């Protein structure tokens, strides 16, 4: 039968149908909704992923993003590398753990030629990432994640406010910086009397 690949129990069209639904619902819910087994949904997703990996185009990548997500309890992470070009945003690579050797593994897989063509790399401020990116893709502009920069700024503002408030109290002056965090963070044009 031309619409079935090998000795599979599902037609190719039905497998693609299940794989698309598996992006929206859990695999068990898809199996239940379409009166099939979890295994059939799994094999459909596996078929779609294999097809995607075989047909993936890695040419012309100019910008990547490096981040991590917590995988299980207890500080277990996965390193994710995304393509973040204007024309295309997609996951390129997943590595177990958040270590230097993990990100080095990505650059080994990605290749020297493609790495040399990178213009932008966005990551957080985790030191091992910074070191690997500087070593492997030093010609690319390294952009730090705004979320992490703002977290450091916010922490610094709180530390300075606490220090200044303590010094004012020691001098017997009124601690005017107490409860002023949001006042300091407001834009000047939004300030009121």
N, C-alpha and C positions, 0 to 999 in steps of 0.2 A: 504494500500500500504506500503510495508516494507521500501521504500526509503524516505518516508515522515514521519516526527514526528508530531503526533497530528493533529491539524487542521491548519497546515501552508499551505500557497500557493506555497511554494518553496520546491523543493526536497532538501535533505540534501547536495548532491553533488553540486547543484547550489548555495546553501547558502555558502558553503565553498569557492566556486569559487569567489563569490562576496566579501566575507570577505578578501580574499587574494588581490584582486584588490583594496579594500578600504585601504590597507596599503600603496599603491603607489599613489593613486589619491584621490581627495576630494570625499565625498560620492555622491554629486550631479553629478560630472563627471562620476562616475561609473554607476549611475542610467541612465544617458543619453546615455552612450556608449553601455549599454546592454539592453536598452529599458525596464526598470523597474522603480519602484518608489524609492524615497529616503527612504521611510519607509521599503521597502524590504531590502535595503542595510543596514539600521540601524539594523533591526532584525537579519540579517546575521552576522553582527559584534558582536551584543549582544550574539548570539548563540556561536560564536567562543570564546569570552571572558569568557562566563560561562563554556564552556568546558575546557578552559585553567585553570581556577581557581579550577575546580573540580579535575583536573589531575596534579596540581602543586605539585612538590616534594620539600619539605623544609628540607630534611635531608642532612647532610654533608656540610652545609654552613659554611665556615670558614672566609670569608671576605665580608664585606658590605661597600658600599659607601653611604654617606648621603649628599644630596645637595638640593637646592631649585631652582625653576624656577618662574619667574613672571607670574602670571596667568591672570590678567587684569590690566588695568591702575590703578595707585594710590597705589602702594606698597601692592598689594595683591599677596601672594605667595602660592605655593604648596610645601610641603616637599616630596622629593622623596628618597626612599631607594632602592638601587640596590644590587644585588648579583654580586660581582666582583671577584669570584674565577677564576683561570686560565681555568678550564674546562667549566665554565658556566657563562655567563654574561647576566643578565636579571633584569627587574624591578620587585621588590618584593611588594612594598607598596607605596601608595600615601596618604598623609594627607593634609587636608585643613589648611592653614596658616603656618607660620614659628614661632612657639612658643614652649616653654618647654613642654606644655601639649600635643602637637602634636607628638613630638618625644617620649614622655613617652607612648603615645598610640601605637606607633609602637612596643616598647619593651614589652608592655602588650600583644599585638597580637602575637608577635614572641615567647613569652614564656621564662621562666627562664632557662630551660634546653638547648634550642638552643642558647640563649644569652651567656650562660656559655661556649659553645663550640666555640664561635667566637675567632679567633686569631688576625684579623686585622680589623680596622675600619678606613675608610678614610673620612674626612669631611673638610669643610672650617674652618676658625678661628672664627666663630660666637660664642660668649660666651655662650649663652644658649645651643647650641649643645655640646660644650665642657663640660659643667657641667653635662648634662644628660648622655653623653657617659661615663664620669668618674664615675658617680654614678651607672649606670646600667651595664656597661661592663668594669669595671676597670681592669680586667685581660687581655683584648685585647690590642694589640699594636695600639695606636691611631696615624695615619699618617695624617699629615696636607696636604691639597691640595697645590701643587707646585705653581699654578697660584696665590693664595692669598699670599703665602710666598714671591714670586717674586714682587708682587705689593707693599708689605710692604718694601721690600729691596729697590726697586726703589724710593719709597717715602722718605725713610731714606737717601739715597744717595743724592737726590735733596735738602733735608733740610740741610744736612751737607755742601754741595757745596755752597748753598746760604749763610749760616752763615759764612763760611770761606772767601768767596768772599767779603762779607760785612766787615769783620775784616781786610782783606788786603787793601781794599779801605780806611778804617779809618786810617790805619797806613801809608798811602801814597804809598803803594807798588802796583805793577802791579797785577791785579786780574787774575792769571794764570788759575784758575779753571772755568772761564767763558767759556761757550760752550765746556765743556770737559766731558759732561755726557757719550757720547758713547765711548770716550777714556777710561774712567774708567771701563766701562762694557765689553770692549774687552778682549779676552783671551790674556795672555802675549805673546804667540807664534804668534799671529796675529798682534802684534804692529809693526809699521814701524817708521822710523826716522821722 
